Amino acid sequence: ATLEHPQIARLYDAGVDGRGRPVMALEHVEGKPIDVFCRDGALSVDARLRLLVQAARAVAFAHSRLVLHRDLKPG
C-alpha cells in the first residue's frame, strides 16, 4: 500500500472475504494489455523498448521496497 509510482496501480485495501479468500482493492487503470497496445498501435521497436524500460523501472521500484511480483506477463 506504500508503493507510490507512476507505473504502479495503487493498492487501496486488502483482506480476506467471508469464505476466507484473499481479496485486494486496486486502482482501476483504463487501457489495454501492453502486448495488445503495442500491436494495435503498430509501435516501433524503439517505442516498445521505452515501454519495457518503464515496466522494468516499476518492478525495480517495487523490489527495492521488498515487494516481489512473480507473475509478470504481457497480458
C-alpha contacts under 8 A as a table, 3 or more apart, distances in Angstrom:
res1	aa1	res2	aa2	distance
1	A	10	R	6.79
1	A	11	L	4.99
1	A	12	Y	6.63
1	A	13	D	7.61
3	L	8	I	7.49
3	L	10	R	7.15
3	L	62	A	6.95
3	L	65	R	7.90
4	E	8	I	7.07
4	E	10	R	7.04
5	H	8	I	5.33
5	H	9	A	7.91
5	H	58	A	7.01
5	H	61	F	7.84
6	P	9	A	7.86
7	Q	54	Q	7.20
7	Q	55	A	7.05
7	Q	58	A	5.87
8	I	58	A	6.47
9	A	26	L	6.49
9	A	27	E	5.36
9	A	28	H	7.41
9	A	29	V	7.09
10	R	26	L	5.67
10	R	27	E	5.06
11	L	14	A	7.71
11	L	24	M	7.26
11	L	25	A	6.11
11	L	26	L	4.52
11	L	27	E	6.36
12	Y	24	M	7.66
12	Y	25	A	5.39
12	Y	26	L	5.56
12	Y	27	E	6.99
13	D	24	M	5.80
13	D	25	A	5.06
13	D	26	L	7.26
14	A	22	P	7.46
14	A	23	V	5.62
14	A	24	M	4.30
14	A	25	A	6.17
15	G	22	P	5.75
15	G	23	V	5.41
15	G	24	M	6.59
16	V	19	R	7.69
16	V	20	G	5.38
16	V	21	R	5.26
16	V	22	P	4.39
16	V	23	V	5.55
17	D	20	G	5.32
17	D	21	R	5.38
17	D	22	P	6.39
17	D	23	V	6.49
18	G	21	R	7.40
32	K	36	V	6.21
32	K	37	F	5.68
33	P	36	V	5.39
33	P	37	F	6.14
33	P	74	P	6.29
33	P	75	G	4.97
34	I	37	F	4.94
34	I	38	C	6.11
34	I	74	P	5.64
34	I	75	G	6.72
35	D	38	C	5.21
35	D	39	R	6.21
35	D	74	P	5.45
35	D	75	G	6.63
36	V	39	R	5.07
36	V	40	D	5.82
36	V	75	G	7.96
37	F	40	D	5.28
37	F	41	G	5.88
38	C	41	G	5.26
38	C	42	A	5.83
38	C	43	L	5.17
38	C	48	R	6.73
39	R	42	A	5.00
39	R	43	L	6.69
40	D	43	L	7.92
43	L	46	D	7.93
43	L	47	A	5.77
43	L	48	R	6.22
44	S	47	A	5.16
44	S	48	R	6.22
45	V	48	R	5.07
45	V	49	L	6.11
46	D	49	L	5.09
46	D	50	R	6.29
47	A	50	R	5.10
47	A	51	L	6.48
48	R	51	L	5.16
48	R	52	L	6.26
49	L	52	L	4.89
49	L	53	V	6.16
50	R	53	V	5.13
50	R	54	Q	6.38
51	L	54	Q	5.08
51	L	55	A	6.30
52	L	55	A	5.09
52	L	56	A	6.08
53	V	56	A	4.97
53	V	57	R	6.06
54	Q	57	R	5.17
54	Q	58	A	6.30
55	A	58	A	5.11
55	A	59	V	6.27
56	A	59	V	5.10
56	A	60	A	6.04
57	R	60	A	4.98
57	R	61	F	6.04
58	A	61	F	5.03
58	A	62	A	6.32
59	V	62	A	5.10
59	V	63	H	6.10
59	V	69	H	7.70
60	A	63	H	4.96
60	A	64	S	6.05
61	F	64	S	5.14
61	F	65	R	6.68
62	A	65	R	5.23
62	A	66	L	6.52
62	A	67	V	5.08
62	A	68	L	6.91
63	H	66	L	4.87
63	H	67	V	4.98
63	H	68	L	5.76
64	S	67	V	7.36
69	H	72	L	6.72
